[in-house]
Amino acid sequence: MLNLSVVLEDSAREVPDRTAVIFGDLRLPYSLVNTVANQVANLLVSRGVGKGDKVALACPNLPYFPFVYFGILKTGATVVPLNVLLQSREIAYHLDDSDAKAFFCFEGTPELPLGERGRKGFEESGAEHFFALPAQAFATESPHGESLWAALDGMSGEFETVQTAPDDTAVILYTSGTTGQPKGAELSHQNMLVNAMVSDEMFLRQDDDVFLATLPLFHSFGQTTVMNAGFRRRATLALLPRFEPVEALTLMNAEKITFFAGVPTMFWAMLTAVRTGAAEVPPTLTTAVSGGAAIPVEVLKDFSATFGVGVLEGYGLSETSPVAAFNQRGRPTKPGSIGTPIWGVEMKLIDAEWNTQDEVGEIAVRGHNVMKGYYNRPEATAEVMRDGWFRTGDVARRDEDGFYFIVDRAKDMVIRGGFNVYPREIEEVLMTHPAVSLAAVVGVPHDSHGEEIKAYIIRKADATVTEDELIAWSRETMAAYKYPRIVEFRDALPMTATGKILKRELR
């Protein structure tokens, strides 16, 4: 028996009255979070959802997230967290691809009409049950469907967690594939639990730890290192649904935050806010963790000097639950390095034929953190897995002390604000526009996002579409982190003899 929900249940049993979650004025103890999760589990069972079923969840960092996430796990079902920026067409794809039986969706806000998109996506999919997570606390009605609170009415707060095997699938995390369509990485209870435990053990522990949860919990980084590791530690999670540097720093000061994990752009933004006098340095911060993309060495140095806390940089992917390597506390750290493999994990460098390389090569990972495979995609799995090793597509070098440094990313992938964006997926969508003849998408350097998405377009002969019109169309068609903010029309694109676009000449 090994169920990831133990990270919540154990804490609820040992420290029932300790605050698990802070959201605005709400202070929710561990006992309450566990009780509501039990009610969610009872609700699912009452609707015929159970072990082996898939349940999707689209929700920003709100108390609903842990309620539903752990409720799903308790039934033995698999959680399918969805990016809250997806459009309806993309939501329908994820629901069908994962065989989701039920879907919990946040109503959203005027700026983020998630409920509307979610309901439309649900109706276009084969999923059976839809639960709306109301924007107004405890509202029993929703314009989009059955409200969670109405559905939970009368549900018992007791639930006996279903026994799951270590290799049963706990979570399916979608990752943008280079082939255009996102693939679901199947992560077992053991993958997720051991990764949360090892992450927790690596960081300085205090009796009154308060974690800032502003990394999206639907993403592997926030889910494992913030929520699951935080709950295992019996820490308090202060939820911030949308990262704004001044708001984040204000919350860090008010709630005495000790632990912060973020992507490089967040560190950059907080530094800027402190420098301009818009916010104060939080005096309680003891641990700062960066991942999602390589953090510029200058930002690393400036942050450490300004905040008085060294930034620990790590590396991982959705397919590795996610943490694979880390600059660990108590050992020397090297600026610009992703550190060394974490406990129980091996890394090596390989070439295209899987031959081991000495100094520079593609990172391959083996250990307790490597996914079972891509859901229902044996061919895609076989391409990246061999003898327990997973090839990451990221090129790195290793120094004489065994520290790894990322050299380049999987061919053309763009990392915008910590989100992976695969140009090919964007190109495929752009090509569906009636005026577009050819599209090439690249990442161009950007001060705050790390990279911005730029599309080079060859228009069809009689087309009159403008750059601004194409950007506006893209905004409607793609998730907010994916669509190109810059469009440049060209009469021709640089190509190889075989007709491949030479992207390195466009960057």
C-alpha positions in Angstrom: 0.0 0.0 0.0 1.5 3.3 -1.0 -0.8 6.3 -1.7 0.5 9.8 -2.3 -2.4 11.1 -0.2 -0.3 10.0 2.9 1.5 13.4 2.7 -1.7 15.1 3.8 -3.2 12.3 5.9 -0.1 11.8 8.1 0.1 15.5 8.9 -3.7 15.8 9.5 -3.3 12.9 12.1 -0.2 14.3 13.8 -0.9 18.1 13.7 -4.6 18.4 13.1 -4.8 22.0 14.3 -1.8 23.4 12.5 -2.5 25.7 9.6 -2.1 23.9 6.3 -3.3 26.6 3.9 -3.5 30.3 4.0 -5.5 32.1 1.4 -6.3 35.8 1.9 -8.0 35.8 5.3 -8.7 32.1 5.3 -6.7 29.9 7.7 -7.4 26.2 7.1 -6.0 23.6 9.5 -4.7 20.2 8.3 -7.8 18.5 9.7 -10.1 20.6 7.6 -8.2 20.1 4.3 -8.2 16.3 4.9 -11.9 16.3 5.8 -12.9 18.2 2.6 -10.6 15.8 0.6 -12.5 12.9 2.2 -15.8 14.5 1.1 -14.5 14.8 -2.4 -13.5 11.2 -2.4 -17.0 10.1 -1.2 -18.5 12.3 -3.9 -16.5 10.6 -6.6 -17.3 7.1 -5.3 -21.0 8.1 -5.2 -20.8 9.0 -8.9 -19.1 5.7 -9.9 -15.5 7.0 -10.1 -12.9 4.9 -8.4 -9.6 3.1 -8.7 -7.9 3.4 -12.1 -10.3 6.1 -13.3 -8.9 9.5 -14.5 -10.1 12.8 -13.0 -9.1 16.2 -14.5 -8.6 19.3 -12.4 -8.2 22.8 -13.8 -7.7 25.3 -11.0 -5.2 28.0 -10.0 -3.6 28.1 -6.6 -6.7 28.1 -4.4 -7.7 25.9 -1.5 -9.8 23.9 -4.0 -6.6 22.5 -5.5 -5.5 20.4 -2.5 -9.1 19.5 -1.6 -9.7 18.0 -5.0 -6.2 16.7 -5.7 -6.0 14.6 -2.5 -9.7 13.6 -2.8 -9.0 12.1 -6.2 -5.9 10.2 -4.9 -7.8 8.8 -1.9 -10.2 7.0 -4.2 -7.4 5.3 -6.1 -8.1 7.4 -9.2 -5.5 9.3 -11.1 -5.3 13.1 -11.1 -4.9 14.9 -14.4 -4.0 18.5 -13.6 -4.6 21.0 -16.5 -2.9 24.3 -17.2 -5.5 27.0 -16.4 -4.5 29.0 -19.5 -5.8 26.3 -22.0 -8.6 27.2 -24.4 -11.7 25.0 -24.8 -10.3 23.1 -27.8 -7.2 22.2 -25.8 -9.2 21.2 -22.7 -11.3 18.8 -24.8 -8.2 17.3 -26.2 -6.7 16.7 -22.7 -9.9 15.2 -21.3 -10.2 12.8 -24.2 -6.5 11.9 -24.4 -6.4 11.1 -20.7 -9.8 9.2 -20.8 -11.0 11.5 -18.0 -14.2 10.4 -16.4 -14.8 13.5 -14.3 -13.6 17.1 -14.5 -13.3 19.7 -11.7 -13.0 23.2 -13.1 -12.7 26.6 -11.5 -15.3 29.1 -12.6 -12.6 31.7 -13.3 -12.7 35.4 -13.3 -13.5 38.1 -15.9 -9.8 38.1 -16.9 -9.6 34.3 -17.0 -13.0 32.8 -18.1 -11.9 29.3 -17.2 -15.4 28.0 -16.3 -16.7 29.0 -19.7 -13.8 27.4 -21.5 -13.9 24.3 -19.3 -17.6 23.7 -19.8 -17.3 24.1 -23.6 -14.3 21.7 -23.6 -16.1 19.2 -21.4 -19.1 19.2 -23.7 -16.9 18.5 -26.7 -15.2 15.6 -24.8 -16.3 12.2 -23.7 -16.0 13.0 -19.9 -19.1 12.2 -17.9 -19.1 14.4 -14.8 -18.5 18.2 -14.5 -18.1 20.0 -11.2 -17.7 23.8 -11.0 -15.4 25.2 -8.4 -17.2 28.5 -7.6 -15.3 31.8 -7.6 -17.4 33.0 -4.7 -16.6 31.0 -1.5 -19.1 28.3 -0.7 -21.5 29.3 -3.5 -23.9 26.4 -4.1 -24.8 27.4 -7.7 -22.8 28.0 -10.8 -23.7 29.1 -14.3 -21.4 26.4 -15.7 -22.8 23.3 -14.0 -23.0 21.5 -10.6 -21.3 23.5 -7.9 -18.8 21.5 -5.8 -20.4 22.7 -2.6 -23.9 21.6 -3.6 -22.4 18.2 -4.7 -20.6 17.8 -1.3 -23.7 18.5 0.7 -24.4 15.5 2.9 -21.1 13.8 2.0 -19.3 12.2 4.9 -16.0 13.7 6.1 -14.6 10.2 6.8 -13.1 8.0 4.0 -11.0 5.0 4.0 -8.2 5.6 1.5 -8.2 3.0 -1.3 -5.1 0.8 -1.3 -2.9 1.5 -4.3 0.3 -0.2 -5.3 3.6 1.8 -5.6 3.4 1.4 -9.4 -0.2 2.5 -9.8 -0.6 5.8 -11.6 -1.1 8.8 -9.2 -0.9 11.7 -11.7 -0.8 12.2 -15.4 1.1 15.4 -16.2 0.8 16.8 -19.7 4.0 17.9 -21.4 4.2 19.6 -24.8 5.7 17.1 -27.2 8.0 18.1 -30.0 5.5 16.3 -32.2 2.9 19.0 -31.6 0.3 17.3 -29.5 0.9 17.3 -25.7 1.6 13.8 -24.2 0.6 12.6 -20.7 3.5 11.5 -18.5 2.2 8.8 -16.2 3.7 9.2 -12.7 3.2 6.5 -10.1 2.5 7.0 -6.4 6.1 5.9 -5.8 7.5 8.4 -8.3 5.6 11.3 -6.8 6.0 10.3 -3.1 9.7 9.6 -3.2 10.4 12.8 -5.1 8.4 14.8 -2.5 10.3 13.1 0.3 13.7 13.6 -1.2 12.9 17.2 -2.0 11.7 17.8 1.6 14.9 16.2 3.0 17.2 18.4 0.9 15.9 21.7 2.3 16.6 23.4 5.6 13.8 22.5 8.0 12.2 24.8 10.6 9.4 24.3 13.1 7.4 27.1 11.7 8.0 26.7 8.0 5.7 28.8 5.8 5.9 28.1 2.0 4.9 30.6 -0.6 2.9 28.7 -3.2 2.8 30.9 -6.2 4.3 28.4 -8.7 1.3 26.8 -10.4 0.2 23.7 -8.5 -0.9 22.1 -11.8 2.7 22.1 -12.9 5.1 19.4 -11.6 7.5 21.9 -9.9 4.9 23.5 -7.7 3.1 20.2 -7.1 6.1 18.2 -5.8 8.4 20.8 -4.2 5.8 23.1 -2.8 2.5 21.3 -2.1 3.5 17.7 -1.6 6.9 18.4 0.1 5.3 21.2 2.2 2.4 19.0 3.4 4.8 16.2 4.2 6.8 18.6 6.3 3.6 19.9 8.0 4.4 23.4 6.9 1.9 26.1 6.1 1.3 26.9 2.5 0.4 30.6 1.6 -1.4 30.5 -1.7 -0.9 33.2 -4.3 -2.9 32.4 -7.5 -1.0 34.8 -9.7 2.6 35.9 -9.3 3.0 39.7 -9.0 6.4 40.7 -7.5 5.1 43.4 -5.1 2.1 41.2 -4.0 4.4 38.2 -3.5 6.9 40.2 -1.4 4.1 41.8 0.6 2.7 38.4 1.4 6.2 37.1 2.2 6.6 39.8 4.8 3.1 39.5 6.2 3.1 35.7 6.6 6.8 35.3 7.5 7.5 33.1 4.6 10.6 30.9 5.1 10.6 28.9 1.8 10.2 30.2 -1.8 10.5 28.2 -5.0 10.1 30.0 -8.3 11.3 30.2 -11.9 14.1 32.7 -12.8 11.7 35.4 -14.0 10.2 35.5 -10.5 13.6 36.1 -8.9 14.3 38.8 -11.5 11.0 40.5 -10.9 11.3 40.5 -7.0 14.8 41.9 -7.3 13.5 44.7 -9.5 10.7 45.4 -7.0 13.1 45.7 -4.1 15.5 47.9 -6.1 12.8 50.3 -7.1 11.7 50.6 -3.5 8.3 49.1 -4.3 8.7 46.3 -1.7 10.8 45.2 1.2 13.1 42.2 1.6 11.3 39.5 3.7 13.6 38.9 6.8 12.3 35.4 7.4 13.3 33.8 4.1 15.8 30.9 4.6 15.4 28.8 1.5 15.1 29.9 -2.1 14.9 27.4 -4.9 15.0 28.0 -8.7 14.0 25.7 -11.5 12.1 25.6 -14.8 14.9 27.3 -16.8 18.5 28.3 -16.2 18.7 31.3 -13.9 21.1 34.0 -15.2 24.2 34.0 -13.0 23.9 37.8 -12.5 20.4 37.4 -11.2 21.6 34.6 -8.9 24.4 36.8 -7.5 22.2 39.9 -7.1 19.4 38.0 -5.4 21.8 36.3 -2.9 23.4 39.7 -2.1 20.1 41.6 -1.8 18.0 39.0 0.0 20.8 37.4 2.1 19.8 33.9 0.9 21.7 31.7 -1.6 19.5 30.5 -4.5 19.6 26.7 -4.9 19.2 25.7 -8.5 17.8 22.4 -9.7 16.8 20.6 -12.8 13.9 18.3 -13.7 11.1 17.5 -16.1 7.5 16.4 -15.8 8.7 13.0 -16.8 11.0 12.9 -13.8 8.4 13.8 -11.1 10.1 16.4 -11.6 13.4 16.8 -9.6 16.4 15.0 -11.1 19.4 17.2 -10.0 20.0 19.8 -7.4 22.6 22.1 -5.9 22.3 20.7 -2.4 22.5 22.5 0.9 25.7 21.9 2.8 27.6 21.2 -0.3 29.5 23.7 -2.5 27.2 25.2 -5.1 28.4 26.4 -8.5 26.6 29.3 -10.1 25.0 28.4 -13.4 25.1 24.7 -12.5 22.0 22.5 -12.0 24.1 20.6 -9.4 24.4 16.8 -9.0 21.8 14.0 -9.2 19.5 13.8 -6.1 19.4 10.8 -3.8 18.5 7.6 -5.6 18.9 9.1 -9.1 21.6 8.5 -11.7 22.4 10.8 -14.6 24.7 10.3 -17.6 25.4 12.0 -20.9 24.6 10.2 -24.1 24.7 10.7 -27.9 21.9 10.1 -30.3 22.6 6.4 -30.3 22.5 6.2 -26.4 26.3 5.8 -26.3 27.8 7.3 -23.1 29.7 10.6 -23.5 32.4 12.0 -21.2 32.0 15.7 -21.2 29.1 17.0 -23.3 25.9 15.1 -24.3 22.2 14.7 -23.8 21.1 14.1 -20.2 19.7 10.7 -19.5 18.1 10.0 -16.1 17.4 6.7 -14.2 15.9 6.3 -10.8 12.7 6.3 -8.6 11.6 9.5 -10.3 11.3 8.3 -13.9 7.8 8.1 -15.3 6.1 4.8 -16.3 5.7 6.2 -19.8 3.5 8.4 -21.9 -0.2 7.4 -21.4 -1.4 5.3 -24.4 1.7 6.2 -26.4 4.0 3.1 -26.5 5.9 4.4 -29.6 6.6 7.8 -28.0 7.6 6.1 -24.8 10.0 3.7 -26.6 11.7 6.7 -28.2 12.8 8.2 -24.9 13.1 5.1 -22.6 15.7 2.4 -22.6 16.6 0.0 -19.8 15.1 2.3 -17.2 16.9 5.3 -18.6 14.9 8.4 -19.8 16.5 10.7 -22.4 15.6 14.3 -21.7 16.5 16.1 -24.9 18.5 18.6 -22.9 22.2 18.9 -23.7 24.6 19.4 -20.8 28.3 19.3 -19.8 29.6 17.7 -16.7 32.7 19.1 -14.9 35.4 17.2 -13.0 33.4 17.4 -9.7 30.3 15.8 -11.3 28.3 19.0 -11.5 26.1 19.4 -14.6 25.6 22.6 -16.6 22.8 22.9 -19.2 24.3 23.8 -22.6 21.2 23.8 -24.8 17.7 22.7 -24.7 15.8 20.1 -26.7 16.4 21.4 -30.1 14.1 24.4 -30.5 12.0 24.4 -27.4 11.2 27.9 -26.0 10.9 28.5 -22.3 8.7 31.5 -21.8 8.3 32.6 -18.1 9.0 29.0 -17.0 6.5 27.3 -19.4 7.8 25.0 -22.1 6.5 26.1 -25.5 7.2 23.9 -28.5 7.4 25.9 -31.7 6.0 23.2 -33.9 2.7 23.1 -32.0 2.4 26.9 -32.5 3.4 26.6 -36.2 0.7 24.0 -36.8 -2.0 26.3 -35.3 -0.7 29.3 -37.3 -0.9 27.3 -40.5 -4.6 26.9 -39.9 -5.1 30.6 -40.5 -6.4 31.2 -44.0 -3.8 33.9 -44.8 -0.8 32.0 -43.6 1.3 30.1 -46.1 4.3 29.2 -43.9 5.3 29.8 -40.3 8.5 29.5 -38.4 8.4 30.1 -34.6 11.5 30.8 -32.5 12.3 32.1 -29.1 13.9 35.5 -28.9 15.6 36.9 -25.7 13.3 38.9 -23.4 14.2 40.8 -20.2 11.5 39.4 -17.9 10.2 36.2 -19.5 13.6 34.8 -20.5 12.3 34.3 -24.0 9.5 35.7 -26.0 7.7 33.8 -28.9 8.3 35.3 -32.3 6.6 34.0 -35.5 8.1 34.6 -39.0 5.3 34.3 -41.5 5.1 34.0 -45.2 1.6 35.2 -46.3 -0.5 33.7 -49.0 -0.3 35.6 -52.3 -3.5 37.7 -52.0 -3.6 37.9 -48.2 -4.0 41.3 -46.5 -3.8 40.2 -42.8 -1.6 42.5 -40.6 0.8 41.5 -37.9 -1.5 42.9 -35.2 -4.5 40.9 -36.6 -2.5 37.7 -36.6 -1.4 38.3 -33.0 -5.0 38.9 -31.9 -6.1 35.8 -33.7 -3.4 33.7 -32.0 -4.4 35.1 -28.6 -7.9 33.7 -29.2 -6.7 30.4 -30.5 -3.9 29.4 -28.1 -3.1 29.4 -24.4 -1.8 32.8 -23.1 1.7 31.5 -22.6 2.0 30.0 -26.1 0.8 32.6 -28.6 3.4 34.7 -30.5 3.6 38.3 -29.2 5.8 39.3 -32.2 5.0 38.6 -35.8 7.3 39.4 -38.7 6.3 39.0 -42.4 8.9 37.6 -44.8 8.9 36.9 -48.5 11.1 33.9 -47.9 12.7 31.9 -45.0 16.3 30.6 -44.8 16.3 26.9 -45.6 18.6 23.9 -46.0 18.9 22.0 -49.3 16.3 19.5 -48.0 13.8 22.3 -47.3 14.2 22.5 -43.5 13.9 26.0 -42.1 17.2 27.2 -40.6 15.9 28.5 -37.3 19.3 29.4 -36.0 19.4 32.1 -38.7 16.1 33.6 -37.5 16.9 33.9 -33.8 
